[in-house]
């Protein structure tokens, strides 16, 4: 089997092996359908949405790389949040059907959960504004209004660094655990959100989780996604770079672009 590309089948459907990781060959709609079916069976789970940056980090030999690979191995579903990953799969004739993002899934999953009368918890978002309303509360209100039947089990936008304070961390975890949600959206940035999910999964075995990055901020209207044409053409990273050049220039231009180029070149060579 190639280190980079192969097919397999599981109870969750077709999978594609790409750059050392098994990806579920599913659409955004199919992810929501699988989650609802699993909840009906009483099964919890975890969705991971690696992009090029996460795949690059996972390919290293450091302790951090090993931790990231552990997150990937623990996931029930792994979907590709990056057009270069989709392009590489198609070049190697083992195609992933589409890019599946946390920012898209927060809507499609919430809509499906609403139709099933299920509950969600939002963990993440910006601190309270001048009115005392934080990003999690704003996003919960928007989702509840836009997804009929959806129950909001709770929401919290913890302060930066809460995970380093044992008391604050324990309080956040207790709030989520006592709410017993069917699904938890954790938008704390990578890899913090995945560490939090790993901690909570043991206490909520029948709950589903996803680390959704900036998705809570998008729903709350505090951040704005790239236009659809940029998302579909693989240029959403350029939109993010324009918004936060100081933080993202080194990551995107120095590290991620060369990795994506090597990934695509390798896929093209294997196809030949």
N, C-alpha and C positions, 0 to 999 in steps of 0.2 A: 504493500500500500504506500502511495506517495506520502511524504511528510506533509505536503501542502494540500492535496486534493483527493477526495475519495467520497463514495456514497455509502450510506448504511441505512437501515430501517429500524425503527423502534416502535413501541406502542404510541409514541407521540408523532410518528410519521417519519418522513424522509429527513436525513441529516447530511450535511456537507462538511467535509474536513478541510479547513482552510487555515494555513499558517499555524498549525499545531492545535487548533481548537475545533470542536464539533459545533456547527451552527445548525439550528432548525430551519429547514427550507419552508418557511411559512409566510403568509401575508399578515398584515396587522389585524385584519378581521379574524383570521384563523387563530391568532393568539388569544383573542377575547373569547372565542368559542371554546377553546381548550381549557381556559381558566374556569369558565362557568361549568363545564362538564366535570372538571376535577372537584370543584366545590360541591357539586351535587353528589359526588362519590365520597365526600368527606376528606379529600386529599388537599393538603397545602402545597406550597411550592415557592419557587423563586425565579424571577425573570432577570436575565442580564442582557444589556444592550451594548456590547463593546464596539467602539469605533477604532479608527486607525491608531489613535494615541494609546488606547488601552492595549491593543494588540502589540504595539511596539514595546510598551512597558513590560508586558507579559513575556516577551521573547528574551529578556535579559537573564542574568545569572545571580542577581542580587536577592537579598531577603525580600525586598518589596516585590520583585518579579514573582518569586515563589508564592507570596501572599495572593497576588492577583490571579495566578493560575489556580490557587485554591478556591477563589471565588467562582471562577469559571467551572471548575469541576463540581462545585456544590450546586450549581444552577440547574433547575428543572428544565428551563428553556433558555437558549442562547440565540439571540437574533442580531442581525448585522445593522448597526447604526453607523453607516458610512458607505457612500457610493463606491469608493475604491474597493471595498470588500465585495460588493455586489459585482462590480466590473471584473475583478479577478476571478470570481467564481464562474462567470459567463465565459471568460477567455479560456478557462480550463474545461469548458463543456460540462460543468457540474453546477448549474445555475441556481443561485438563490433568487426567489421570485421578485423581491423588492427590498428596499431599505425599510427597516422598522425602528422607529425612534421612541424614546421615552416621552417626548413631547407630543407625539401622535397617540401613543398608547394611553396617556392619561385621559384622553377624550373617548377613544373607542372602548377601553375597558370600563370606564365609568358609565357609559351608555349601556353596555351589556349588563353590568352589575345592577344598574337601575331597572332594566327590564326584568331581571331576576329577583328584584326586591332585596338586593344585598347591600352591605355597608362598606364604607371606606374610611380610612384614617389618613390625614395629610400631615406629614412630618417634614417640615422645612419651610422655606420662604423667608422674607425679610422681616426684621424686627418691627415693632409697632411704630406707626407714623404719628403725626401730631394729633390725630383723632383717637389714638390708642388701639387702632386696628392693625394687626400684623398680616403678612402675606398669606399665611395659611388660612386665616379666617376669610380673607377676600377670595382666595381660590375656592374654598369650600362653598361659599355662597354662589359663586359662578357655576360650579359643577352641579350643585343641587338644583339650580334654576334651569340648567341646560340638559339635565339627564333625569327625566321623570322616573320616579320610583327609587332613586338613589338615596340611601340613608347615610348621613354623615355621623360616623361613630365618634369622631373627635378630630381635633386639629391643634397643632402647636408649632410655633416657629421658635425653636430654642436659640438662646444667645450663642454667638460665636465662641467656640472653645468649651461648650457645655460638656463635651465628651471627656475633657480633661479634669473636670470637677466631679468627683464621685457622687456627691449629694445631688447636683443638678442632673447628672446622667441617670441616677437611680429614679429620680422623680419623673423624668421624661419616659423612661422605660416602663415605670409603673402605670403611668397614664395610658400608654398604648396597650399594655397587657390587660388592664382592667376593662378597657373598652371592647375587647374581643372582636375586632373588626374582621370582615371577610377578606379585605384587601388593604394593604398599606403602601402608599406612595411616599418614598423617602427621597427628598430632594435636598441633600446636604453636600453634594459634590463628591467626586470620586477621589480617593477610595473610602473616605469617611462613611459615606452612606452604605457601602457594602459591609463595613465592619459593624455598623449598627444593625443591619439586617441579619448578619451572622449571629449576633447576640440575641436578637429577638426571636429568631426562628425556633430556638430550643423551647421558648416559653409559649409560642403560638404555633403548634405543629399543624393546625388546620387552616391557617391563614396564608394568603399569597402576598408576596412582596415584590417590589421593583424599585431599584435605584434610578430615579428619573431626572437627576441633575437639575437643570433650570426650569423644568416643566411647570412646577408650582408657580414660579414667578411669571411664566408666560400666561398661565390661566388667570392669575391675579391681575394681569395687565401692567405689571411692573417692568417686564422685559418684552422685547418684540422679536419674533422669529424673522428669518430671512423670507423674502417673497417666494412663492411656490416655485417659480422658474429656477431660482437659485438652489432650492432644496433638491429639485429633480435633476439638475445638471451637475450636482456635486460641488456646488460653490457656497454652501451654507457656512463653511469654515471662513470664507472671505468676509462674509457679513459679520460673523463673530469677531474676526480679527479687527475689522474697522471699528467695532464698538469698544474693544479692549486691547488695543495694540501693545501697550506696555506689558500686559500680563501674558498675552498669547503669541506674540511675534516669535520668540525663541522656540516655543513648543511647536508651533505650526510650520514655520519656515525652516528652522535649523534641523529639527528632528523628524517631524511627521511626514513632510513632503518627500524626503529621501527614502524613508521606509515605504511609503505608498508606491513610489516609483520602482523600488526593488520588488515589491509584491506583484505589481502588474507585469514587470519584465519577466519575472520568474513564471508567472501564469502563461504568458505568451509563448515562452520557450517550451514549456511542457506541452502546450497545445500542438506546437510544430513537431 
